[in-house]
Structure formats: C-alpha cells, structure tokens
C-alpha cells in the first residue's frame, strides 16, 4: 500500500511558501489592524463615505483588504494569482463578488459574467469549479414571496420565471462545458426556493456525475436532515448529489429575522452543536461517496483534519476528484497549503470585481477577521513565527 505523507497545519514553510517576505509583512500589518474591531468598523464606514463623496480611495483599498482577499478586478487580472496558487498545488474558483444591485439589467450582466467564469474554467485545469449566488441574478424579494406562498401578480411571476430561466441557463452552460458549478447558500427565507431549483437542475444535469452542487449551511438545525433527504432523492431518481458544506454566513440576520417574525431560531444554539453537525455531515458524505461528491468549505482546523482522516480511513486516493477542501483566498493559508502539500485536493475561492463594487464583500471579510481571537489570532501568530523563521535562516554566499 502506498505510504501517504503525514501533514501538520503548523508547517510554516509550507503554509507561507507562496508569499514573499514583503507580502508576508504586509499581511502581518493588515491582520494587526484587523485585531481592533472598533477601528475596523470605523474604517469601513469612512471608506464607504469617501467613495460616496467621490474621494479617490481605490489605491488605499487595493493595497490593503483588496490585495489580501481578492484576486483582481476582472478575470484576466486574476490569472497571475491562479497560476501562483497552482504552483503550490492549490486550485482556484473564480467568484464574481459584485453585490447590491437588484434590477433586470444588472441580473443579466451578472449572468453574462458568470458564463465567462464557466468558459474560463473550461479552458483552465486550475479552475475545477465555477460558482454563483442566485441573489446576483434574481430578485430576492420575489424569491421570499414565492417561498411564503404569497400570491404573485402576473408581472411578478413573469419576472421570477425569467430569473429561473437565467439560473437554469447557467447550469445548462456548465453541463455543456463539463464544468462543475456550485450554487452558494443564502438566507433561509428564500433558500427553500433555491433548493428546489438546484434539485431540479441536479435531476437534469447530474446523471453521469455531480456537476451542479448545492450548499448546505450546517449552522441551521434542519440542514443535516436536508442533506440526507437530498441524498435519498438522488438515490431514488438515479443522479449524483453535489454537496458543498459550510458552517454558515448569516447568523445575526437569521436570528434577528426569527425574533422579528416570531418563529423559532433556525440556528444551532451553540458553536459546538454546529461543529458536531458539520462533522456528522462530512461523515455522511464520505459514507455515501458512491452517490455524493463533496466540497468542504471550512476554515476550522478540526473539521479539515476529520475529513483528511476520513479520506485515508476509507482507503481513498487523496486526489479523488469527488472530494475537495476549500477555503477563501487570503484566509487560512496554513490549512490550504499544508493539505495541498500532503496531496489532497484543495481549492481557494478567488473573489474578483471592480474595487467599488466588491466593497460589501470586503467589508464582511474585514469584520469576519476582526479581533485577535480564534482562528484569525492563530494565523497572525503563525505569520509572525514565519517571519522570525525566515530571519533566522543562514545566508549563503552568492557564487560569482
């Protein structure tokens, strides 16, 4: 039996080999600033205000949070980053991260950009997936009304139908291009309609392999059951289930909405309960690997270790195309690069878009990383250690 190399998330040389000394110091400086939540909130507010007043803030943003968390302003400008990650065994997913527009013209434009990411993935082996958010191509108010079984006007129903046509058109293009595509998870009050559409697309396009992937946010109390129900449908109807697992991104909004509307909080009461649900979902997917393809989107070291151990325990190849680890660009490099060095399939979400247009995304990443605690604090600690390690390396004389 082939001996599989051991790995550790603490291997600093591997974790940061893709960063130059200067880049590593810039990352340290940014993470230090992010360690002050009040400063982050004030900075985000001032940046948004400056943009709204027409002040030229692009350069400042580009050299800080944009450099850290985004691949570029368009597909072409992302290519150097895609190539650099690939040299270290880490692949990429082009993630068009423009948000906040809700008119038909912007929906059509977003669809066209998503189709360009599919086309690029079709040509580039370092782009194993495409991804999109349904909220980028459909009015979420209409989705929510439909989920609540509200009576839609003829015009509203026609608009919703156009949105579904865009959705199915993207999935159809992925199928024709043989590019796997992930549908990101969203808020629970319209996620149910998205789930219905994704299931319809899976039944149509996942007959030979998992091509369309749905996202399961395991901080929701009902999500493990939803995953199992989706698997049951896949078995019964003879298609393959594509499952991307994440913990979840809308906890505060979910709880606020539940309190306002007077229905039970849909989110697990504790982080521990979410962690348990996530790891149970990993085990379920691996136990049913004949029918399920898995993308584990986690920044949690323990969950990544659990999945790595499950892969080896089940005697699977670490390069089995049915299983990918995934993290966001600019975050959790010790996890991503050490897993890749050990031979596992790893992919980074690579957000891109015009600087002004990706500010909402950048704001979430900055707030998510604010405060020196948990995983972010650990990562900053490792960055500091790597800088010290490099300083202590012996200098070899230059050969003339």
Buried (B, 14 or more C-beta within 10 A) or exposed (E): EEEBEEBEBEBBEBBBBBBEEEEBEBBBEBBEBBBBBEEBBEBBEEBBEBBEEEEEBBEBBBEBBBBBBBBBBBBEEBBEBBEEBBEBBBBBBBBBBBBEEBEEEBBEBBBEBBBBBBBBBBEBEBBBBBBBBBBBBBBBEBBBBBBEEEEBEEEBBEBBEBBBBBBBBBBBBBBEBEBBBBBBBBBBBBBBBBBEBBBBBBBBBBEEBBBBBBBBBBBBBEBBEBBBEBBEBBBEEEBBBBBBBBBBBBBEEBEEBBEEEEEEBBBBEEEEBBBBBBBBBBEBBBEBBEBBBBBBBBBBBEBBBBBBEBBBEEEBBBEBEBBBBBBBBBBBBBBBBBBBBBBBBBBBBBBBBEBBBBBEBBBBBBBBBBBBEEBBBBBBEBBBBBBEEEEEEEEEEEEE
